[in-house]
């Protein structure tokens, strides 16, 4: 996004830049301002969010000074904005003045005007610069993080990395290092992004009229409430306390999830319990009634059997020896004797109606297809 923002600032002759400027920019008090509205594209919103970070690494080389803002552009030094060094006694009539306005009729710095607004150490820096000349061209924009002024992705990446929240990076690393099933890992990713359809979110989308928890009744149901604060959820966490660390319940919700998922001993169990709790809460929300029919101890026994089975199966899948052995069994097809055929069949039952069906495949001793069959058993 920073690269695209840089191209918009410097490649005004490109067709796509002209289209973006014509659609998303407007003139305010003689300046071009980027607009951001709710109905704008996601790409443009991301570019606008990257603009302040890009501008913080941008420097301006003044030539005629007519388009370089005296106070708000970094034209003097890579780390200096003159707006941060204005004297308290200064009487500014125009805070958006340009550099060309601070030279006299002889095209020299207007020292009297400068001394009225800036401290002596800043004025000494200005004295070391050539004043802008009206006969020269426009301003030139350079990338302040490189010696030659050229934009490079490496320095832009380092700029973004320095601005990133260290705790947030650790949180996502803990999630992707989690050793549980990928389906559950994707579910936990949705939890971290607050993308689950709890009742509060369903009310916003006009999918229901009641945003409260189906068990607590008078409490608004959010993802955090379902996972941690519901009375039924709290009772189950208490039962699992001896087996799952459930660290620091007073932490912010995402940090609480991250720390427990990163636990080497019980991290997988914790993630599976969270998945089980959401399944119960989701069924309660979509069925319109509480699905916690049993007391916490009974729910614990039922849930723990399912959780233990998932954890055991996944840990077996992680064991290289068991994984190799299972792959051998899956591929160990034995052909029938020469001149005969082999029948492979399977069936299924639809539980609500009790209807069943069967189907199969017939192959010869060389594994070649012979015939298929299917039958509805009623």
Buried (B, 14 or more C-beta within 10 A) or exposed (E): BBBBBBBBBBEEEEEEBEEBBEEBEEEEEEEEEBEEEEEBEEEBBEBBEBBEBBBEBBBBEBBBBBBBBBBBBBBBBEEEBBEEBBEEEEEEEEEEBBBBEBBEEEEEBBEEEBEEBBEEEBBEBBEEEEBBBEEEEEBEBBBBBBEEEEBEEEBBEEBEEEEEEEEEEBBEEBBEEBBBBEEBBEBBBEBBEEEBBBBBBBBEEEEBEBBBBBBBEEBBBBBBBBBBBBEBBEBBBEBBEEBBBBBEEEEEBBBBBBBBBBBEEBBBBBBBBBBBBBBBBBBBBBEEEBBBEEEBEEBBEEBBEEBEEBBEEBEEEEEEEEEEEEEEEEEEEEEBEEEEEBEEEEEEEEEEEEEEBEBBBBBBEEEEEEEEEEEEEE
